[in-house]
Amino acid sequence: MSPSRVRVLVDTVLVVVSLALTVMAVRGGWSAVPAGVVAVAGTLGSAAVPLRRTHPTTAVSVAAAAYALSGNPLPLAVGLWAAAASTSARRLVASVAVAWAGLVGWWWIDEGRLDVDDALTALLVTAAVAGVGAAVATRRDLRAARDAESAREARQRAVEQELRTEQARADERARIAREMHDVLAHKVSLIALHAGALEVGPGAEADQVRDGAVLIRVTAREALDDLRAVLGVLRGADDEPPGDLAAVVAEAVRAGQLVTLHDDAGTLPAPTARVVHRVAREALTNARKHAPGGRATVSVRRDDGQVTVTVDDSGPQRPALDLPGSGSGLAGLAERVRLVGGTLDAGPDPGGGWRVRAVVPWLDERTGEPSR
């Protein structure tokens, strides 16, 4: 049910109960004034109950007059509570004074006199109702402030995580750009050298010109091949050799981690192996940090020209280790996998624990690009 419908329902119930009390006041002679006046006053007080949300001071004033004439206490109590919860300190004091006047007015009309005890009792009653209402409102405001602060911190953490993710992606791309520059600079300088040799020797024989042109063509082709290799290898690899997935798992086991390997993919091309090993290494590292003592399973399979590597951990068996981290390891890994045309997903496993799953294309050994 929506909040607006809840408010309407509450107001309706309060008005109905207040009208019922008015009927009882008429029949029971709660006030010394004529029954018709009691009925009118009680009805007006009941009708003023919904006003407490938007005009609490007005609601208190009408309810105080209604109580003095009818003896129906509900509109006055509800109005004073609302005034204490939603108005300023100055208006609250005024509302308490008006409510007190309504209480002592009923005693004065009913008994024809007013003594000190009655006045003090009325003051204590109004102060108690107003105090409880103000305390509830203060607690509500503090809770709302805490919720707002928590939401702000959550948004800030999300922004910081997004910045770390973008930084990880930018670092990976910058690394690729630097390596591309180093590789191409060497080949392009060779091309310039060969072209310069032809330029300074315009009288060279045809065989020399042909040999120079061949060198330029071969070097240019090598430069293109190196470029493709850089884009393929670096997009999914560290500078280190691919290594052995079993060795990655064995290293984790030596560190005290419970790891099981299911490798159904067989021998992988070096560019693909680098990405697969990087995924397994990062996932096992995260499992050691966040789920120490848990069991991890590394599964690798090949189908339809792609390799799927999945790392499942059973969840924490002991409190997570207090180890520093950048918070962007998976972000950088996702960028690396994406750049070779793959996908990476990480999140809670429906069966419990955590799952990291990457799908990597079968990359060409020489160029590092997806095989056709």
CORTACOR-V857722 format. One record per pair of residues at least 12 apart in sequence whose ideal C-beta (glycine too) atoms are under 7 Angstrom apart, sorted by the first residue. I is the first residue (numbers start at 1). J is the second residue. Records with the same first field share a line. If there is no record, write none. Layout:
BEGIN
I: J / J
END
This chain:
BEGIN
11: 49 / 50
14: 49 / 78
15: 46 / 49
17: 74
18: 45 / 46 / 49 / 72 / 74 / 75
19: 43 / 46
21: 72 / 74
22: 39 / 42 / 43 / 46 / 70 / 72
25: 38 / 42 / 70 / 71 / 72
26: 38 / 39
30: 70 / 71
31: 69 / 70 / 71 / 106 / 109 / 110
32: 109 / 110
33: 69 / 109
37: 69
38: 69 / 70
41: 65 / 66 / 69 / 70
42: 66 / 70 / 72
44: 62 / 66
45: 62 / 63 / 66 / 67 / 70 / 72 / 75
46: 75
48: 62 / 63 / 75
49: 75 / 78
52: 78 / 79 / 82
53: 82
56: 79 / 82 / 83 / 86 / 87 / 95
57: 83 / 87 / 91 / 94 / 95
59: 79 / 82
60: 79 / 80 / 83 / 95 / 98 / 99
61: 98
63: 75 / 76 / 79
64: 76 / 98 / 99 / 101 / 102
65: 102
67: 102 / 103 / 106
68: 102 / 105 / 106 / 109
71: 106
76: 99 / 102
77: 129
80: 95 / 99 / 126 / 129 / 130 / 133
81: 129 / 133
83: 95
84: 130 / 133 / 134 / 137
85: 133 / 134 / 136 / 137
86: 137
92: 130
96: 126 / 127 / 130
99: 126
100: 122 / 123 / 126
103: 122 / 125 / 126
104: 118 / 119 / 122
161: 327
164: 326 / 327 / 328 / 331
165: 328 / 331
167: 328
168: 328 / 331 / 332 / 335
169: 331 / 335
172: 332 / 335 / 336
176: 234 / 235
179: 230 / 234
180: 227 / 230
183: 226 / 227 / 230
184: 223 / 227
187: 219 / 222 / 223 / 226
188: 223
190: 219
191: 216 / 219 / 220
194: 212 / 215 / 216 / 219
195: 216
197: 212
198: 212
228: 367 / 368 / 369
229: 366 / 367 / 368
231: 368
232: 271 / 363 / 364 / 367 / 368 / 369
233: 271 / 368
235: 336 / 339 / 340
236: 271 / 274 / 275 / 336 / 339 / 340 / 363
237: 271 / 274 / 275
238: 274 / 278
242: 270 / 273 / 274 / 277
243: 277
245: 261 / 263 / 276 / 277 / 280 / 300
246: 261
248: 277 / 280 / 281
249: 261 / 298
252: 284
255: 288
257: 284 / 288 / 296
258: 295 / 296
259: 284 / 296 / 298
260: 297
261: 298
262: 297 / 299
263: 300
264: 300 / 301
265: 300 / 301 / 302 / 307
266: 302
268: 307
269: 362 / 363 / 364 / 365
270: 365
271: 363 / 368
272: 307 / 360 / 362 / 363
275: 336 / 337 / 340 / 342 / 360
276: 300 / 307 / 309 / 360
278: 333 / 336
279: 309 / 333 / 356 / 358
280: 298 / 309 / 311
282: 329 / 330 / 333
283: 311 / 356
284: 296 / 311
286: 329
287: 313
289: 320 / 321 / 323 / 325
290: 316 / 320
291: 313 / 315 / 316 / 353 / 354
292: 316 / 317 / 318 / 320 / 321
293: 317 / 318
294: 313 / 314 / 315 / 316 / 317 / 353
295: 314
296: 311 / 312 / 313
297: 312
298: 311
305: 361 / 362 / 371
306: 359 / 360 / 361 / 362
307: 360 / 362
308: 357 / 359
309: 358
310: 355 / 357
311: 356
312: 349 / 353 / 355
313: 353 / 354
314: 352 / 353
315: 352 / 353
330: 346
337: 358 / 360
340: 360 / 361 / 363
341: 361 / 370
342: 358 / 359 / 360 / 361
343: 358 / 359
344: 358
345: 357
END
